[in-house]
């Protein structure tokens, strides 16, 4: 038993600094996105989000495949310094894509352009 009384349970958001809170959103904040306020249905917004992350992933894979082909075709005998895009970079791209659309609407910024 705690001599100071029961422990108060706080949410992760309450334990964060103000800068960290910018990265954490409540369920109500997520369900009240700018896109939904602009009339985009939840299922359409989910589809746009999925398509955007799939495109980022496919692009990373395509770049890596091309780098492998370039290294195979190198006939100079010298080591090529082309590097692959790490999975962490692709994941970070997906995170920033998702974060962007928590602040802006798909009607304002077309997901095929962003």
Rosetta silent file (secondary structure, phi, psi, omega in degrees, C-alpha in Angstrom):
SEQUENCE: XXXXXXXXXXXXXXXXXXXXXXXXXXXXXXXXXXXXXXXXXXXXXXXXXXXXXXXXXXXXXXXXXXXXXXXXXXXXXXXXXXXXXXXXXXXXXXXXXXXXXXXXXXXXXXXXXX
SCORE:     score description
SCORE:     0.000 S_00000001
   1 L     0.000  135.435  179.623    0.000    0.000    0.000 S_00000001
   2 L   -78.840  125.230 -179.385    1.323    3.449   -0.908 S_00000001
   3 L   -65.164  -18.574 -179.434    1.610    5.703    2.186 S_00000001
   4 L   -93.015    7.374 -178.926    0.668    8.720    0.016 S_00000001
   5 L    99.961 -176.141 -178.020   -2.598    7.168   -1.116 S_00000001
   6 L   -66.538  146.203  178.025   -3.511    5.526   -4.397 S_00000001
   7 L   -73.588  136.659  176.580   -1.296    6.196   -7.383 S_00000001
   8 L   -84.801  127.262  176.947   -2.824    8.424  -10.018 S_00000001
   9 L   -87.492  128.372  178.000   -2.678    6.842  -13.444 S_00000001
  10 L  -115.462  153.056  179.156   -1.844    9.314  -16.145 S_00000001
  11 L   -77.385  159.168  176.677   -2.092    8.882  -19.870 S_00000001
  12 L   -55.662  -36.141 -179.299    1.041    8.859  -22.032 S_00000001
  13 L   -64.048  -37.003  179.948   -0.060   12.235  -23.401 S_00000001
  14 L   -70.186  -26.455 -178.465   -0.151   13.730  -19.889 S_00000001
  15 L   -86.229   -3.444 -175.203    3.390   12.509  -19.185 S_00000001
  16 L   -91.550  158.478  171.855    4.864   14.127  -22.297 S_00000001
  17 L   -75.997  167.924 -178.288    6.493   17.482  -22.804 S_00000001
  18 H   -62.237  -36.158  177.698    4.684   20.024  -24.964 S_00000001
  19 H   -66.202  -39.121  179.574    6.949   19.197  -27.937 S_00000001
  20 H   -68.928  -31.794 -179.090    6.233   15.484  -27.567 S_00000001
  21 H   -63.295  -24.246  178.312    2.476   16.135  -27.385 S_00000001
  22 L   -62.861  -22.828 -177.409    2.588   17.396  -30.969 S_00000001
  23 L   -96.312  -11.834  179.926    3.238   13.782  -31.996 S_00000001
  24 L  -108.492  133.243 -179.861    0.520   12.188  -29.874 S_00000001
  25 L  -126.766  147.814  175.880   -3.118   12.543  -30.777 S_00000001
  26 L   -79.633  166.049  178.585   -6.261   11.404  -29.033 S_00000001
  27 H   -61.398  -38.246 -179.521   -8.802    9.185  -30.766 S_00000001
  28 H   -67.562  -35.376  176.678  -11.174   12.141  -31.043 S_00000001
  29 H   -66.629  -39.695  179.227   -8.460   14.251  -32.690 S_00000001
  30 H   -67.554  -35.554 -178.722   -7.734   11.458  -35.162 S_00000001
  31 H   -81.140   -9.688  178.014  -11.401   11.019  -36.014 S_00000001
  32 L  -112.370   51.897 -176.975  -11.802   14.786  -36.544 S_00000001
  33 L   -73.437  159.789  176.157   -9.158   15.158  -39.236 S_00000001
  34 H   -56.246  -35.994  179.537   -9.129   18.084  -41.684 S_00000001
  35 H   -64.412  -43.025  179.665  -10.103   15.672  -44.472 S_00000001
  36 H   -67.148  -36.092  176.096  -13.184   14.500  -42.600 S_00000001
  37 H   -66.199  -24.990  177.414  -14.156   18.096  -41.875 S_00000001
  38 L   -87.979    7.199  174.441  -13.911   18.653  -45.651 S_00000001
  39 L    95.722    4.000  177.218  -16.424   15.871  -46.289 S_00000001
  40 L   -78.295  131.734 -177.657  -14.134   12.940  -47.074 S_00000001
  41 L   -70.502  155.017  177.343  -15.577    9.739  -45.625 S_00000001
  42 H   -56.297  -39.842 -179.151  -13.589    7.730  -43.072 S_00000001
  43 H   -68.459  -36.091  178.345  -13.299    4.803  -45.510 S_00000001
  44 H   -69.497  -41.011  177.822  -12.040    7.078  -48.315 S_00000001
  45 H   -62.608  -42.164  178.120   -9.505    8.740  -45.997 S_00000001
  46 H   -61.656  -40.960  178.886   -8.287    5.313  -44.886 S_00000001
  47 H   -64.461  -43.546  177.917   -7.932    4.247  -48.520 S_00000001
  48 H   -60.805  -43.688 -179.476   -5.942    7.400  -49.366 S_00000001
  49 H   -62.595  -44.761  179.699   -3.663    6.837  -46.371 S_00000001
  50 H   -62.606  -45.786 -179.743   -3.085    3.205  -47.317 S_00000001
  51 H   -61.199  -39.856 -179.616   -2.393    4.096  -50.961 S_00000001
  52 H   -63.975  -45.079 -179.571    0.099    6.785  -49.948 S_00000001
  53 H   -69.955  -36.884  176.436    2.112    4.494  -47.697 S_00000001
  54 H   -63.351  -38.632  178.334    1.997    1.703  -50.274 S_00000001
  55 H   -65.558  -43.013  178.658    3.352    4.121  -52.887 S_00000001
  56 H   -60.366  -45.092  179.903    6.191    5.217  -50.570 S_00000001
  57 H   -63.829  -45.874 -179.802    7.082    1.578  -49.907 S_00000001
  58 H   -63.391  -38.539  178.971    6.923    0.613  -53.590 S_00000001
  59 H   -64.903  -43.439  176.541    9.079    3.588  -54.547 S_00000001
  60 H   -59.911  -42.984  178.773   11.716    2.624  -51.966 S_00000001
  61 H   -65.266  -39.895  179.568   11.721   -0.942  -53.283 S_00000001
  62 H   -64.923  -42.795  178.440   11.997    0.245  -56.900 S_00000001
  63 H   -61.859  -44.989  179.610   14.945    2.503  -56.095 S_00000001
  64 H   -62.561  -40.607  178.924   16.695   -0.341  -54.291 S_00000001
  65 H   -63.480  -40.469  178.836   16.085   -2.719  -57.217 S_00000001
  66 H   -66.579  -36.232  177.967   17.551   -0.185  -59.642 S_00000001
  67 H   -64.166  -40.131  178.395   20.606    0.277  -57.431 S_00000001
  68 H   -62.763  -44.116  178.783   21.210   -3.491  -57.469 S_00000001
  69 H   -62.764  -40.656  178.738   20.947   -3.511  -61.271 S_00000001
  70 H   -62.606  -40.328 -179.989   23.390   -0.593  -61.539 S_00000001
  71 H   -67.326  -36.446  178.445   25.875   -2.433  -59.346 S_00000001
  72 H   -67.484  -36.046 -176.420   25.555   -5.589  -61.472 S_00000001
  73 H   -81.390  -11.911 -178.894   26.114   -3.639  -64.709 S_00000001
  74 L   -63.856  115.384 -177.100   29.190   -1.849  -63.402 S_00000001
  75 L  -105.984    0.735 -175.226   32.001   -3.149  -65.620 S_00000001
  76 L   -73.429  -15.802 -177.812   34.718   -0.801  -64.443 S_00000001
  77 L    84.228  -13.235  178.352   35.865   -3.183  -61.741 S_00000001
  78 L   -83.645  150.201  177.312   35.657   -0.345  -59.267 S_00000001
  79 L   -70.616  131.724  176.802   33.427   -0.609  -56.278 S_00000001
  80 L   -88.846  148.535 -177.007   30.279    1.415  -56.759 S_00000001
  81 L  -108.756   20.720  175.035   29.069    3.533  -53.899 S_00000001
  82 L   -68.444  134.128 -177.523   25.392    3.510  -54.719 S_00000001
  83 L  -114.775  153.920  176.310   23.487    2.816  -51.559 S_00000001
  84 L   -84.365  158.851  174.348   20.120    1.332  -50.941 S_00000001
  85 L   -85.091  125.536 -177.242   17.356    3.111  -49.123 S_00000001
  86 L   -71.838  156.571  176.530   16.995    1.533  -45.715 S_00000001
  87 H   -60.272  -34.121  179.314   13.709    0.170  -44.463 S_00000001
  88 H   -62.614  -37.622  177.916   13.914    2.727  -41.657 S_00000001
  89 H   -66.672  -40.422  178.653   13.922    5.546  -44.206 S_00000001
  90 H   -64.972  -43.666  178.966   10.885    4.096  -45.944 S_00000001
  91 H   -62.228  -42.127  179.232    9.078    3.734  -42.604 S_00000001
  92 H   -61.957  -39.365  176.431    9.956    7.316  -41.676 S_00000001
  93 H   -59.942  -40.893  177.520    8.511    8.475  -44.993 S_00000001
  94 H   -64.666  -39.985  178.923    5.279    6.678  -44.166 S_00000001
  95 H   -64.066  -47.407 -179.274    5.141    8.268  -40.718 S_00000001
  96 H   -65.686  -33.958  175.707    5.663   11.779  -42.083 S_00000001
  97 H   -61.648  -48.982  179.718    3.054   11.152  -44.771 S_00000001
  98 H   -61.796  -42.995 -179.530    0.529   10.121  -42.118 S_00000001
  99 H   -62.828  -39.700 -179.551    1.453   13.070  -39.899 S_00000001
 100 H   -56.134  -44.419 -176.627    1.030   15.524  -42.760 S_00000001
 101 H   -82.731    3.807  167.009   -2.575   14.459  -43.238 S_00000001
 102 H   -84.703  -13.852 -178.647   -3.379   14.869  -39.549 S_00000001
 103 H  -111.550  -23.252 -176.398   -2.848   18.589  -40.155 S_00000001
 104 L  -129.990  157.388 -176.333   -3.993   19.041  -43.765 S_00000001
 105 L   -92.434  149.039  173.459   -6.882   17.788  -45.866 S_00000001
 106 L   -65.570  -24.327  176.607   -6.744   15.498  -48.875 S_00000001
 107 L   -72.754  -32.555 -179.462   -8.999   18.037  -50.588 S_00000001
 108 L   -80.598  -38.401 -178.478   -6.418   20.759  -50.031 S_00000001
 109 L  -128.173  104.182 -178.353   -3.359   18.624  -50.904 S_00000001
 110 L   -60.483  129.597 -176.704   -3.969   15.838  -53.413 S_00000001
 111 L   -66.745  -17.105  177.740   -2.282   12.640  -52.200 S_00000001
 112 L   -80.975  -13.823 -179.473   -1.010   11.913  -55.720 S_00000001
 113 L  -100.741  -41.283 -178.055    0.974   15.173  -55.644 S_00000001
 114 L   -64.368    0.000    0.000    2.200   15.251  -52.052 S_00000001
